[in-house]
Amino acid sequence: MIDIKNLSIQFTGDNLFENVNLKIARHDKIALVGSNGTGKSTFLKLLFNIEQPESGSILKQKGISIGYLPQDLISITGKNLLDEVKSSIPDINTLVHKEKEILEALELCEIEDDRRELIEELGDIHNKKEDADFYSLDSKIEKVLIGLGFKQRDFYRMTNEFSGGWQMRIQLAKILLAENDLILLDEPTNHLDIDTLSWFEQFLQNFKNGLIIVSHDRHFINAVTNKTLEVFDNQINFFNGNYEAYLIFKQERELMLKAAQKSQEKKIKETENFIERFRYKATKAKQVQSRIKQLEKLELISIASDEKQIEIRFPEPPQSGILPVELINISHSYGNIDVLNNINLNIERGDKIAIVGPNGAGKTTLAKIIGSKLKPSSGKIIYGHNTIVSYYEQEVADALDPEDDLIDTLEKINNDLSIGSIRSLLGSFLFSGDDVFKKIKVLSGGEKSRAAIAQLLLTKSNLIILDEPTNHLDFSSKNVLQSALINYSGTLIIVSHDIDFLIPITNKVIELREQDLKVFLGGIDYYLYKKNNLIENKIHLNDKSANKSSRKDQKRIEAEIRQHKYSESKDLTIQLKVLENKIKSLEDLKMKLEAELIDPAVFSNPETAKEKNIDYERTKLQLENEYTSWTQVSSKLEEIEKKYNNISGD
């Protein structure tokens, strides 16, 4: 599908890629990996023709369509959500535009032969729309939008009303629906919640065409890719396996590189000894010069990953009370929008909690309330004995003193550390060499975030709250932070959707959904197991051992099933009601037009009859579309009803 030959490109005078050769096949699902700054985003831009190579070529199969989601936030304006997403489907838009032209021409046409020809063209358009599944298009679009976290009420909102993260989801929906031959995704998970991420994984697993993803979410790329492209040493190397398999290969390669490096060092030492020994001996002059030239031409073997292998620990924090934080009847609203409703929660000393839930459920709101960054609308928060809180979010990164350099920034938090220790910590977050003397004001947003997290690792707080801490970290930096949090002896609260990052850290999960809070006494893997295995509840209800459990437990399980059923069917029920109202209006209009068409005052007037006929045909077409949509939504509701009836044993 794509053939890359001798590709080279530079950035600020340094080679990113040099003489890269590789082929990308139609059904490859590829993870593009490498350290920050090695050129992963640039490679995607080259494939999408945003960047041009300095030399070499990228040969693409004729007619190939490529969708590209950049890492930078996107701004989309001018249409409502549904129309904007429809605009991404070019063949459909062409048919709709052509149909509109024919209908307009029919209104103006007075020659019978021309009218007959236009009507035939209109019939062809209708046949093509049927072949393209036009009449199920709205349902298909709505399915993707709901999967990406949009609600039915969002469909007719203007796109400029959505925030940056939601705008990215709009662009993602357009890409997923456009039936591209190849999709390029640059950090697509940064603005997705854990529910949406699960749906997105399943969608990409079922996607039949090519896929190249840059992502630092290890769980995600292992779930959706089967091949790995590694940017390493100015090359792009193909590995036939997912990221987990690639890591094993990488470890083996590093062992071989270390062995080769050791052998090379030994050979260099021997050559230098020879030169030193015979430098001034005339009979050996030729051999000495030959050895000197050999050393000058020798390419030294370097192992890039060595500098990233560093372990940082939090300083031992002072001990807090048994309950660092208590929330009593906490509620919060933004204007007329209720986010949290009567929340009660005890956070125990040593808890390491993940806060999860769909976007807009109040995860950041709850974190800010606990961190004293936001006052709740009502309720009470009590901090226990000696509770010292540190709070990380993007705004914390933006609040760093712009005139400080990176070393100053870290010294302000902990002046007991040596400059060498500070430089090592900064190195683990990709600040090496003279970078450590950069002022905060010249750093990018991602660099500020990494600096703020490096600063956090030196805190002496005993309650740390992190809101999406991994969004701007590569695998190596995430590993440094993850290791430090595993060993942290204080209390920890993390808002994150990064499953692989959370698994070894957390021992408790708080799920926020529809203004309510639910606590899972286990890590993120236990939470996912419970959420993904709802059907197991039937076993608990019907199993003989369930007779030993109390009626209270059975009622709780039944209530959970009802809640899940309601959550899964709520939007579809609203959608069905909207469709039924549309159908009723269109049926009334159709009956009215039929009565008018048999009225002598209408059919005896050619101009009026023509207008009424066009209105009638248009109404019939709209009604057919709504009937199709109603049937599809009804079928989905019936499937949900059947599923939960089976679970509850009804």
Secondary structure in CASP SS format (residue, H / E / C, confidence):
PFRMAT SS
TARGET T0000
AUTHOR 0000-0000-0000
METHOD secondary structure of the structure
MODEL  1
M C 1.00
I E 1.00
D E 1.00
I E 1.00
K E 1.00
N E 1.00
L E 1.00
S E 1.00
I E 1.00
Q E 1.00
F E 1.00
T C 1.00
G C 1.00
D E 1.00
N E 1.00
L E 1.00
F E 1.00
E E 1.00
N E 1.00
V E 1.00
N E 1.00
L E 1.00
K E 1.00
I E 1.00
A C 1.00
R C 1.00
H C 1.00
D C 1.00
K E 1.00
I E 1.00
A E 1.00
L E 1.00
V E 1.00
G C 1.00
S C 1.00
N C 1.00
G C 1.00
T C 1.00
G C 1.00
K H 1.00
S H 1.00
T H 1.00
F H 1.00
L H 1.00
K H 1.00
L H 1.00
L H 1.00
F C 1.00
N C 1.00
I C 1.00
E C 1.00
Q C 1.00
P C 1.00
E C 1.00
S E 1.00
G E 1.00
S E 1.00
I E 1.00
L E 1.00
K E 1.00
Q C 1.00
K C 1.00
G C 1.00
I C 1.00
S C 1.00
I E 1.00
G E 1.00
Y E 1.00
L E 1.00
P C 1.00
Q C 1.00
D C 1.00
L C 1.00
I C 1.00
S C 1.00
I C 1.00
T C 1.00
G C 1.00
K C 1.00
N E 1.00
L H 1.00
L H 1.00
D H 1.00
E H 1.00
V H 1.00
K H 1.00
S C 1.00
S C 1.00
I C 1.00
P H 1.00
D H 1.00
I H 1.00
N H 1.00
T H 1.00
L H 1.00
V H 1.00
H H 1.00
K H 1.00
E H 1.00
K H 1.00
E H 1.00
I H 1.00
L H 1.00
E H 1.00
A H 1.00
L H 1.00
E H 1.00
L H 1.00
C C 1.00
E C 1.00
I C 1.00
E H 1.00
D H 1.00
D H 1.00
R H 1.00
R H 1.00
E H 1.00
L H 1.00
I H 1.00
E H 1.00
E H 1.00
L H 1.00
G H 1.00
D H 1.00
I H 1.00
H H 1.00
N H 1.00
K H 1.00
K H 1.00
E H 1.00
D H 1.00
A C 1.00
D C 1.00
F H 1.00
Y H 1.00
S H 1.00
L H 1.00
D H 1.00
S H 1.00
K H 1.00
I H 1.00
E H 1.00
K H 1.00
V H 1.00
L H 1.00
I H 1.00
G H 1.00
L C 1.00
G C 1.00
F C 1.00
K C 1.00
Q H 1.00
R H 1.00
D H 1.00
F C 1.00
Y C 1.00
R C 1.00
M E 1.00
T H 1.00
N H 1.00
E H 1.00
F C 1.00
S C 1.00
G H 1.00
G H 1.00
W H 1.00
Q H 1.00
M H 1.00
R H 1.00
I H 1.00
Q H 1.00
L H 1.00
A H 1.00
K H 1.00
I H 1.00
L H 1.00
L H 1.00
A C 1.00
E C 1.00
N C 1.00
D C 1.00
L E 1.00
I E 1.00
L E 1.00
L E 1.00
D E 1.00
E C 1.00
P C 1.00
T C 1.00
N C 1.00
H C 1.00
L C 1.00
D C 1.00
I H 1.00
D H 1.00
T H 1.00
L H 1.00
S H 1.00
W H 1.00
F H 1.00
E H 1.00
Q H 1.00
F H 1.00
L H 1.00
Q H 1.00
N H 1.00
F C 1.00
K C 1.00
N C 1.00
G E 1.00
L E 1.00
I E 1.00
I E 1.00
V E 1.00
S C 1.00
H C 1.00
D C 1.00
R H 1.00
H H 1.00
F H 1.00
I H 1.00
N H 1.00
A H 1.00
V H 1.00
T C 1.00
N C 1.00
K E 1.00
T E 1.00
L E 1.00
E E 1.00
V E 1.00
F E 1.00
D C 1.00
N C 1.00
Q E 1.00
I E 1.00
N E 1.00
F E 1.00
F E 1.00
N C 1.00
G C 1.00
N C 1.00
Y H 1.00
E H 1.00
A H 1.00
Y H 1.00
L H 1.00
I H 1.00
F H 1.00
K H 1.00
Q H 1.00
E H 1.00
R H 1.00
E H 1.00
L H 1.00
M H 1.00
L H 1.00
K H 1.00
A H 1.00
A H 1.00
Q H 1.00
K H 1.00
S H 1.00
Q H 1.00
E H 1.00
K H 1.00
K H 1.00
I H 1.00
K H 1.00
E H 1.00
T H 1.00
E H 1.00
N H 1.00
F H 1.00
I H 1.00
E H 1.00
R H 1.00
F H 1.00
R C 1.00
Y C 1.00
K C 1.00
A H 1.00
T H 1.00
K H 1.00
A H 1.00
K H 1.00
Q H 1.00
V H 1.00
Q H 1.00
S H 1.00
R H 1.00
I H 1.00
K H 1.00
Q H 1.00
L H 1.00
E H 1.00
K H 1.00
L C 1.00
E C 1.00
L C 1.00
I C 1.00
S C 1.00
I C 1.00
A H 1.00
S H 1.00
D H 1.00
E H 1.00
K H 1.00
Q C 1.00
I C 1.00
E C 1.00
I C 1.00
R C 1.00
F C 1.00
P C 1.00
E C 1.00
P C 1.00
P C 1.00
Q C 1.00
S C 1.00
G C 1.00
I C 1.00
L C 1.00
P C 1.00
V E 1.00
E E 1.00
L E 1.00
I E 1.00
N E 1.00
I E 1.00
S E 1.00
H E 1.00
S E 1.00
Y E 1.00
G C 1.00
N C 1.00
I E 1.00
D E 1.00
V E 1.00
L E 1.00
N E 1.00
N E 1.00
I E 1.00
N E 1.00
L E 1.00
N E 1.00
I E 1.00
E C 1.00
R C 1.00
G C 1.00
D C 1.00
K E 1.00
I E 1.00
A E 1.00
I E 1.00
V E 1.00
G C 1.00
P C 1.00
N C 1.00
G C 1.00
A C 1.00
G C 1.00
K H 1.00
T H 1.00
T H 1.00
L H 1.00
A H 1.00
K H 1.00
I H 1.00
I H 1.00
G C 1.00
S C 1.00
K C 1.00
L C 1.00
K C 1.00
P C 1.00
S C 1.00
S E 1.00
G E 1.00
K E 1.00
I E 1.00
I E 1.00
Y E 1.00
G C 1.00
H C 1.00
N C 1.00
T C 1.00
I C 1.00
V E 1.00
S E 1.00
Y E 1.00
Y E 1.00
E C 1.00
Q H 1.00
E H 1.00
V H 1.00
A H 1.00
D H 1.00
A C 1.00
L C 1.00
D C 1.00
P C 1.00
E C 1.00
D C 1.00
D E 1.00
L H 1.00
I H 1.00
D H 1.00
T H 1.00
L H 1.00
E H 1.00
K C 1.00
I C 1.00
N C 1.00
N C 1.00
D C 1.00
L C 1.00
S C 1.00
I H 1.00
G H 1.00
S H 1.00
I H 1.00
R H 1.00
S H 1.00
L H 1.00
L H 1.00
G H 1.00
S H 1.00
F C 1.00
L C 1.00
F C 1.00
S C 1.00
G H 1.00
D H 1.00
D H 1.00
V H 1.00
F H 1.00
K C 1.00
K E 1.00
I H 1.00
K H 1.00
V H 1.00
L C 1.00
S C 1.00
G H 1.00
G H 1.00
E H 1.00
K H 1.00
S H 1.00
R H 1.00
A H 1.00
A H 1.00
I H 1.00
A H 1.00
Q H 1.00
L H 1.00
L C 1.00
L C 1.00
T C 1.00
K C 1.00
S C 1.00
N C 1.00
L E 1.00
I E 1.00
I E 1.00
L E 1.00
D E 1.00
E C 1.00
P C 1.00
T C 1.00
N C 1.00
H C 1.00
L C 1.00
D C 1.00
F H 1.00
S H 1.00
S H 1.00
K H 1.00
N H 1.00
V H 1.00
L H 1.00
Q H 1.00
S H 1.00
A H 1.00
L H 1.00
I H 1.00
N H 1.00
Y C 1.00
S C 1.00
G C 1.00
T E 1.00
L E 1.00
I E 1.00
I E 1.00
V E 1.00
S C 1.00
H C 1.00
D C 1.00
I H 1.00
D H 1.00
F H 1.00
L H 1.00
I C 1.00
P C 1.00
I C 1.00
T C 1.00
N C 1.00
K E 1.00
V E 1.00
I E 1.00
E E 1.00
L E 1.00
R E 1.00
E C 1.00
Q C 1.00
D E 1.00
L E 1.00
K E 1.00
V E 1.00
F E 1.00
L C 1.00
G C 1.00
G C 1.00
I H 1.00
D H 1.00
Y H 1.00
Y H 1.00
L H 1.00
Y H 1.00
K H 1.00
K H 1.00
N H 1.00
N C 1.00
L C 1.00
I C 1.00
E H 1.00
N H 1.00
K H 1.00
I H 1.00
H H 1.00
L H 1.00
N H 1.00
D C 1.00
K H 1.00
S H 1.00
A H 1.00
N H 1.00
K H 1.00
S C 1.00
S C 1.00
R H 1.00
K H 1.00
D H 1.00
Q H 1.00
K H 1.00
R H 1.00
I H 1.00
E H 1.00
A H 1.00
E H 1.00
I H 1.00
R H 1.00
Q H 1.00
H H 1.00
K H 1.00
Y H 1.00
S H 1.00
E H 1.00
S H 1.00
K H 1.00
D H 1.00
L H 1.00
T H 1.00
I H 1.00
Q H 1.00
L H 1.00
K H 1.00
V H 1.00
L H 1.00
E H 1.00
N H 1.00
K H 1.00
I H 1.00
K H 1.00
S H 1.00
L H 1.00
E H 1.00
D H 1.00
L H 1.00
K H 1.00
M H 1.00
K H 1.00
L H 1.00
E H 1.00
A H 1.00
E H 1.00
L H 1.00
I C 1.00
D C 1.00
P H 1.00
A H 1.00
V H 1.00
F H 1.00
S C 1.00
N C 1.00
P H 1.00
E H 1.00
T H 1.00
A H 1.00
K H 1.00
E H 1.00
K H 1.00
N H 1.00
I H 1.00
D H 1.00
Y H 1.00
E H 1.00
R H 1.00
T H 1.00
K H 1.00
L H 1.00
Q H 1.00
L H 1.00
E H 1.00
N H 1.00
E H 1.00
Y H 1.00
T H 1.00
S H 1.00
W H 1.00
T H 1.00
Q H 1.00
V H 1.00
S H 1.00
S H 1.00
K H 1.00
L H 1.00
E H 1.00
E H 1.00
I H 1.00
E H 1.00
K H 1.00
K H 1.00
Y H 1.00
N H 1.00
N H 1.00
I H 1.00
S H 1.00
G C 1.00
D C 1.00
END
